[in-house]
Amino acid sequence: MNEVSFEGKRYIAVTHEIGNLPLIVIKAKNGYVACSYIDKDTAEKVGDVAAFVSGVKSMDDLKKAKIRHATSWAEDLGIREGMSVKKALEIMDALCEE
């Protein structure tokens, strides 16, 4: 696990080479943004606040990516397709500040 920073905010990041693309996950206080190696259906079944990106090969790619889809739990918080990863993480963090 590593730390990654988005404009001064720090998050836990997991990257691991498992196949043709790396597994990449950034953990916010209440949720996560992950590459498409993580299964949305499973995240939905277990009640995760999660958003997903695809086609990323590095943490820098993930930082620039747009959300492709999210669990209903994340959508209930306002996370939407096309949103920046930074904004999605901010929403996941804000939930804990209320």
Stockholm file with secondary structure:
# STOCKHOLM 1.0

chainA/1-98         MNEVSFEGKRYIAVTHEIGNLPLIVIKAKNGYVACSYIDKDTAEKVGDVAAFVSGVKSMDDLKKAKIRHATSWAEDLGIREGMSVKKALEIMDALCEE
#=GR chainA/1-98 SS CEEEEETTEEEEEEEEECSSSEEEEEEETTEEEEETTSCHHHHHHTTCCEEEECSCCSHHHHHHCBCCEECHHHHTTTCCTTCBHHHHHHHHHHHHHC
#=GC SS_cons        CEEEEETTEEEEEEEEECSSSEEEEEEETTEEEEETTSCHHHHHHTTCCEEEECSCCSHHHHHHCBCCEECHHHHTTTCCTTCBHHHHHHHHHHHHHC
//
